Amino acid sequence: MPEATAGESSEQGGLRPVGVIMNGVTGRMGQNQHLLRSIMEIRRQGGIELAGGQRIWPEPVLVGRREHRLRELGERIGIERWTTDLSEALADPTLPVYFDAQVTSARPEAVRQAIAAGKHVYCEKPIAPDVDTALELQRLAEEAGIKHGVVQDKLFLPGLLKLRRLVADGFFGRILSVRGEFGYWVFEGPEPRAQRPSWNYRAEDGGGIMVDMFCHWRYVIDNLFGPVRTVTALGATHIPERYDEGGAPYEATADDAAYGIFELDDGIVVQLNSSWCTRVDRDELLELHVDGTHGSAVAGLHGCRIQPRAATPKAVWNPDLPSDIDFRAGWADVPETDPADNGFKAQWELFLRHVVADDPFPWGFGEGAKGIQLAELGMRSWQERRTLDVPELVMARFGSEAGISGAEAAAGAS
């Protein structure tokens, strides 16, 4: 469907325009995953269909600090509305939704302003640098009666959707353990240039892989396997000096690798390694290996392979002779039944339905606070060299996060 202007949207094909303030879309994640692969793809598909034939039509307004970058981006994708004045955008009553993909340190104040302006708020994670600020934002949002959400993109990955179905179908029997590997080699610079921004490696700017990935691991573990009860973590800054975007050397003050062990109910043990200092020797950048009494699975971003108990070879340890078993040959691919959409786009569609049609959306700011809590406890565990319990968070509740679970919503979106 050809792109429509705001004036045309309400008349052509029963489109219902929804203005979206998009702050931080000149950055890597905000531009690629949220603007180009989510909002613009929703527009290309003709909007989001609602019951009764209407379609939600997102109308983005680009917000950032650099005028020339906003202008260039807008011209490239055909979006005319952009501004460097966030207050101006928040004062516009035709823009009911605020999205934030800024650096974490800048996010809380902008979100406070958006809540005060009565906007529904959707954010990248982490929603704040610390759990107290995250809980404050959750309380403010609930008291204001606005709808709020946080990105939980990995729940929508095709491989993890397949894994979730295996869990729901009882394929594993009793789940015993989960082992996960995530990461890749991020070049230090100056040549080749780093493929991640330099602030990721400065603790003073909110960088660090433990803060980044433990927020992901919290919602993945909680939604697929059960609530996290304890955490034992170790971080490391393996590469102490890197080069920034201008080719200048700087001290890496944040961790570039994090190693975590998490205990769940029923004795399930989850081990997850996250590293920007590892060369990949696996099928995908993320792999989760799940072992159960009745079978095992290895799930990545897209694929998922299984080995049931009946097909498990009887391995015998003999270091003196090479094994005659082809272990990889005993695994089978889980077939693709329902092709999954881009995870960021799928969650955007759910949030916009939540705003317009009041459909359930279980990933409010409270879920974001849980991720930050696990990251903070991981940092404490590393510093104190001990295992820590993960207590329940006390959050304001006025109904915005009620309804279906995150795993159920992600499965439905696929």
C-alpha angles and dihedrals in degrees: 000000000000116000114265130208122238091259094051096043098076093052107038115078096340093289118175110207118218117189113223123193105211111196119188099019094138087071124088100258097034093051103038105034103027108029105029103028098033118025096028092044090051088054092048091053090052099258132288117309119234131192109278096037101280119130128211110236114195114216107196125206111196117224128187145127101259117067096197093053092049091048093049092047093047093049092048095054100030099251113138101184117083136134143179090212110086092181090058092053093046090052092058110101091201090067107071098165130066122194124189126200098154124126110292095250092060096045106080097058093046091048091050089053092048092050091049088052090054096247124151105241131216119178145186114240138292090047090196140005093250139023096247091058091045091053089047090055090047091052093046091050093049093047091049091051093231125141115250137185143173128212113260097169101160092067087069098052111122093233094051092045088057090048091050090054090052090053092047092049092052093242093147098049103208109003111230107178147346124213120189138186123192132170149054140217113292107198116240095216161201086130121038091026118235115267092213128061117266094238087070087074099046116084091199089062095048096266129144134108095239092059090044101045103031087063087058095043092053095061094037093053095040094050100040106032111010141277119321111245104176138013132203114182143175125189131191140190097214096172110043098186129046138163124248131222091280094051095254120136119243137177114260103225097171130075116266095190133039129188118196139182117194128188120210135183119293093030096291111159120201122194118188128180119195120186143164087190103065133098111225120247100163135079096262140018089251124038129171118194112200121191124194138166092259101035150334136237139193113207128186135173092292112000134059127191127192140197116191122207092256091058096044112119119228102245119198120196111238115153092184097066133042113250117256091207120100095213096187092053090067094067127089130204118246103237123244104250103163115018109233123230124227104295095227092049092047091054092045089056091051092049094049090049087050090054098043105031101020092241112167119274114181099186102083127150089282090067089049090052090055091057092051090047091057091047091051092048089048091054090048092048089053093048095044096037094228145103116265131200118237107227125203113266118234108226137175111257125197098149105272093117097041121115133050127011123260093249092051092049093048091049091050092049091055 
